[in-house]
Amino acid sequence: MDTIFSSASNSQKSAIKVFRVSGSKTKKIPKIFSFKPTPPRVASLRKIYDQNHKIIDNALIIYFPGPNTVTGEDVIELHIHGSIVIEKKIYDVLTKLKGFRIAARGEFTKRAFLNGILDLTQAEGLNDLINSETENQHKLSMSQYEGVLSKKIYSWRDEVIWLLSKLEALIDFSDEELPKELEQTFNLKVLKILRDMKKSLKYSNYGERIRNGFVITILGRPNVGKSSLINYLSDKKAAIVTDEAGTTRDIIEVIMDFEGFPVILNDTAGIRSTKSEAERIGIKRAIEKAELSDIILILSDNEDFTYPEIKSTCKKILVHTKSDIKILPNKGILNISIKDNIGIDKLIKVIVSHLKSLAPKQDALLTRKRHIEAIKRSIYALNDMQKFDLNVNPEIASENLRIVAKEIGSMTNIIDVEEILDDIFSSFCIGK
């Protein structure tokens, strides 16, 4: 396998850049750059040279011998000065060497996975951690990177392997039946796994929303202040604001951070009867977007907040936008004024309070569609298994458990059939 290398920093000028090399030929780096080898895991100051023995930089070198490294291989890091020229000279030297090549996107993490340093969910968590932009995204991605979700998946895996080993033994000794106590334990374990998976599935939407953003759609008649509100909250002119009705015809999205919650705020076309085909399309899109939202802000400059077109059961917040002119006494209505900066902080607090109320009490959250689909297929297989008598149709139950094992395994890695065999031999006197 090739030894890979790449800058671990961005391509711009900076005070320091980290250049990383990983692979079996990493130990040749001192000879390649003509510097004295460094002791493992000790930062050592060295002059590094090109192949013509011209100095490239004075850098800190750290050598990490495998397998206890970020990739599971020998790794060396060059902490160089952040010059683009220095970085280019290092690339020039290494690209000319046989067995060395530039790392592909994510290849260091991929090697960590292949070498058993990370599982798939941890690798995904690491990627999310790097891309996190809000406090809650950071918290969730760090949790996943540290293996909280993995532990949950492995606990399901252990239970499924135990169940499968007992069924495999029953199939091998088909003239015997499962003892009543074992059959009862078997059924209780299946029910426990089902409950746990259904609970995780229930809260999967929250995990996805923390990762991708909660959707908040602003609805209202033309000229009630929808675009003004989104511009105020985003502190930039994201939407065109004029006195002309029907200015907004397509959906305008603004990504924001509401006290640690990632939010996608949608400005939409004003809802009204119109002869304009373009405006009708905009209104249709507004309603469709609202139906898929987590929160709908319904804006009005009077007391009309009725929109029979909206069938969504999501949280709806009624907002009166002209409180500088008139205050509506209804306790269910938030009074705001963008002109006089009235009620905006309270509106944000109401939104954040609702988002906090959605948070589950468990940390192991499914964050991706592939997680959700794997759990759905596992639940289907477990439900199907319960239709059959274990003593009469152990083969069918066993096949369903294999499906569950495969689906769970796909979330982190692949379950080895040897684990099932090992469990059988350790639990039953097969060789008797």
BELGITA-V43742 format. One record per residue. RES is the residue in one letter. PSI is psi in whole degrees, -180 to 180 (* if undefined). Layout:
res={RES | RES}
psi={PSI | PSI}
This chain:
res={M | D | T | I | F | S | S | A | S | N | S | Q | K | S | A | I | K | V | F | R | V | S | G | S | K | T | K | K | I | P | K | I | F | S | F | K | P | T | P | P | R | V | A | S | L | R | K | I | Y | D | Q | N | H | K | I | I | D | N | A | L | I | I | Y | F | P | G | P | N | T | V | T | G | E | D | V | I | E | L | H | I | H | G | S | I | V | I | E | K | K | I | Y | D | V | L | T | K | L | K | G | F | R | I | A | A | R | G | E | F | T | K | R | A | F | L | N | G | I | L | D | L | T | Q | A | E | G | L | N | D | L | I | N | S | E | T | E | N | Q | H | K | L | S | M | S | Q | Y | E | G | V | L | S | K | K | I | Y | S | W | R | D | E | V | I | W | L | L | S | K | L | E | A | L | I | D | F | S | D | E | E | L | P | K | E | L | E | Q | T | F | N | L | K | V | L | K | I | L | R | D | M | K | K | S | L | K | Y | S | N | Y | G | E | R | I | R | N | G | F | V | I | T | I | L | G | R | P | N | V | G | K | S | S | L | I | N | Y | L | S | D | K | K | A | A | I | V | T | D | E | A | G | T | T | R | D | I | I | E | V | I | M | D | F | E | G | F | P | V | I | L | N | D | T | A | G | I | R | S | T | K | S | E | A | E | R | I | G | I | K | R | A | I | E | K | A | E | L | S | D | I | I | L | I | L | S | D | N | E | D | F | T | Y | P | E | I | K | S | T | C | K | K | I | L | V | H | T | K | S | D | I | K | I | L | P | N | K | G | I | L | N | I | S | I | K | D | N | I | G | I | D | K | L | I | K | V | I | V | S | H | L | K | S | L | A | P | K | Q | D | A | L | L | T | R | K | R | H | I | E | A | I | K | R | S | I | Y | A | L | N | D | M | Q | K | F | D | L | N | V | N | P | E | I | A | S | E | N | L | R | I | V | A | K | E | I | G | S | M | T | N | I | I | D | V | E | E | I | L | D | D | I | F | S | S | F | C | I | G | K}
psi={138 | 151 | 129 | 154 | 154 | 157 | 137 | 8 | 171 | 172 | -1 | 166 | 143 | 172 | -47 | 143 | 150 | 125 | 125 | 140 | 136 | 133 | 180 | -24 | 11 | -35 | -16 | -9 | -44 | -41 | -40 | -42 | 14 | 51 | 158 | 133 | 149 | 150 | 147 | 136 | 27 | 127 | 120 | 135 | 125 | 147 | 132 | 141 | 156 | -175 | -14 | 13 | 32 | 135 | 135 | -48 | 167 | 108 | 157 | 130 | 132 | 124 | 128 | 105 | 139 | 167 | -2 | 66 | 179 | -25 | -10 | 0 | 173 | 133 | 141 | 139 | 132 | 113 | 92 | 166 | 147 | 39 | 138 | -35 | -43 | -46 | -44 | -41 | -38 | -42 | -45 | -40 | -50 | -33 | -17 | -5 | 139 | 135 | -4 | 143 | 161 | 135 | 141 | 168 | 125 | 9 | -30 | -44 | -37 | -42 | -34 | -40 | -48 | -29 | 10 | 15 | -39 | 151 | -180 | -42 | -36 | -40 | -41 | -40 | -39 | -44 | -43 | -36 | -44 | -36 | 2 | 141 | -12 | 166 | -43 | -33 | -42 | -45 | -47 | -44 | -37 | -40 | -45 | -39 | -36 | -3 | 16 | -46 | -39 | -43 | -40 | -46 | -42 | -32 | -40 | -43 | -45 | -41 | -43 | -41 | -41 | -47 | -44 | -37 | -37 | -39 | -39 | -39 | -41 | -41 | -40 | -33 | 68 | -15 | -1 | 156 | 156 | 133 | 147 | -41 | -40 | -39 | -41 | -44 | -41 | -51 | -38 | -39 | -41 | -44 | -39 | -44 | -44 | -47 | -44 | -42 | -40 | -37 | -43 | -38 | -37 | -39 | 8 | -33 | -37 | -43 | -43 | -40 | -39 | -38 | -42 | -20 | 137 | 137 | 120 | 122 | 134 | 123 | 157 | 172 | 167 | 144 | 29 | -3 | 20 | -52 | -36 | -39 | -46 | -36 | -40 | -46 | -37 | -7 | 32 | 162 | 77 | -30 | 152 | 128 | 117 | 173 | -7 | 127 | 143 | 22 | -45 | 119 | -19 | 166 | 131 | 122 | 136 | 126 | 129 | 168 | 110 | 93 | 46 | -12 | 126 | 132 | 136 | 108 | 125 | 122 | 136 | 169 | 144 | 133 | 121 | 171 | 133 | 153 | -10 | 124 | -41 | -41 | -37 | -40 | -42 | -41 | -41 | -43 | -36 | -45 | -42 | -42 | -40 | -39 | -24 | 10 | 161 | -31 | 139 | 124 | 112 | 113 | 143 | 147 | 11 | -146 | 16 | 106 | 20 | 123 | 88 | -17 | -24 | 113 | -9 | 144 | 10 | 172 | 130 | 128 | 121 | 126 | 119 | 122 | -5 | 48 | -11 | -18 | -44 | 136 | 127 | 126 | -11 | 125 | -20 | 3 | 132 | 128 | 123 | 161 | 116 | -35 | -45 | 8 | 53 | 129 | -2 | -44 | -39 | -39 | -46 | -41 | -39 | -43 | -48 | -40 | -41 | -42 | -38 | -36 | -20 | -15 | 130 | 165 | -2 | 152 | -26 | 92 | 140 | 131 | -6 | 157 | -37 | -33 | -48 | -44 | -39 | -41 | -39 | -44 | -34 | -44 | -41 | -44 | -39 | -40 | -41 | -38 | -35 | -11 | -14 | 147 | 126 | -37 | -27 | -42 | 58 | -29 | -40 | -45 | -40 | -42 | -40 | -39 | -34 | -38 | -45 | -45 | -42 | -44 | -45 | -42 | -34 | -19 | -31 | -41 | -156 | 131 | 130 | 131 | -24 | -28 | -39 | -45 | -43 | -41 | -39 | -50 | -30 | -21 | -26 | 151 | 66 | -41 | 11 | *}
